[in-house]
Amino acid sequence: MAKKKAFALRVSEPVMQAMQRWADDDLRSLNAQIEWVLREALKKSGRLRDEKVQPVTEAIEQEHEDDDNRGE
């Protein structure tokens, strides 16, 4: 699983509001929606070659499962 890297992102208020509405429509968090949009743009442009890249929601779920398994 790829490690996640946190970073600050400056986005105009109208773009942020539009992304939040889109995320709400798709029942995703804003963070997951931004990552999905970026991943789709990278795939479309041919710049993302690793199809094994997990969406952030799946990666988080996997991390929680791994944590749970360590506690057993």
C-alpha positions in Angstrom: 0.0 0.0 0.0 1.3 3.4 -0.9 2.0 5.8 2.0 -0.2 8.9 2.1 1.5 12.3 2.2 -0.3 15.3 3.9 0.2 18.7 2.4 -1.6 22.1 2.5 -3.6 23.0 -0.7 -4.6 26.5 -1.4 -7.9 26.6 -3.4 -10.2 29.4 -4.2 -13.5 29.5 -2.2 -15.7 28.9 -5.2 -13.7 25.8 -6.3 -13.7 24.5 -2.7 -17.4 24.9 -2.5 -18.0 23.2 -5.8 -15.8 20.3 -4.8 -17.6 20.0 -1.5 -21.0 19.9 -3.3 -19.6 17.2 -5.7 -18.2 15.2 -2.8 -21.6 15.4 -1.0 -23.4 14.2 -4.2 -21.0 11.3 -4.5 -21.1 10.5 -0.7 -17.4 11.0 -0.4 -15.3 13.2 2.0 -13.8 16.3 0.4 -10.4 14.8 0.7 -11.4 11.6 -1.1 -13.2 13.6 -3.8 -10.1 15.7 -4.5 -7.9 12.6 -4.6 -10.4 10.9 -7.0 -10.5 13.9 -9.3 -6.7 14.1 -9.4 -6.4 10.3 -10.0 -9.0 10.4 -12.8 -7.2 13.4 -14.5 -3.8 11.5 -14.2 -5.3 8.4 -15.7 -6.9 10.3 -18.6 -3.6 12.1 -19.4 -1.7 8.8 -19.2 0.5 10.0 -16.3 -0.7 7.4 -13.8 0.7 4.0 -14.8 0.1 2.1 -11.6 -3.5 0.9 -11.6 -2.9 -0.5 -8.2 -3.2 2.9 -6.5 -5.9 2.6 -3.9 -8.5 5.3 -3.4 -7.9 7.1 -0.1 -11.1 5.6 1.5 -9.9 2.0 0.7 -6.4 2.8 2.0 -7.8 4.1 5.3 -10.1 1.1 5.7 -7.1 -1.2 5.0 -5.0 0.7 7.6 -7.8 0.2 10.2 -8.0 -3.5 9.4 -4.3 -3.8 9.8 -4.4 -2.0 13.1 -7.2 -4.3 14.3 -5.3 -7.4 13.2 -2.2 -6.3 15.2 -4.2 -6.1 18.4 -5.3 -9.7 18.2 
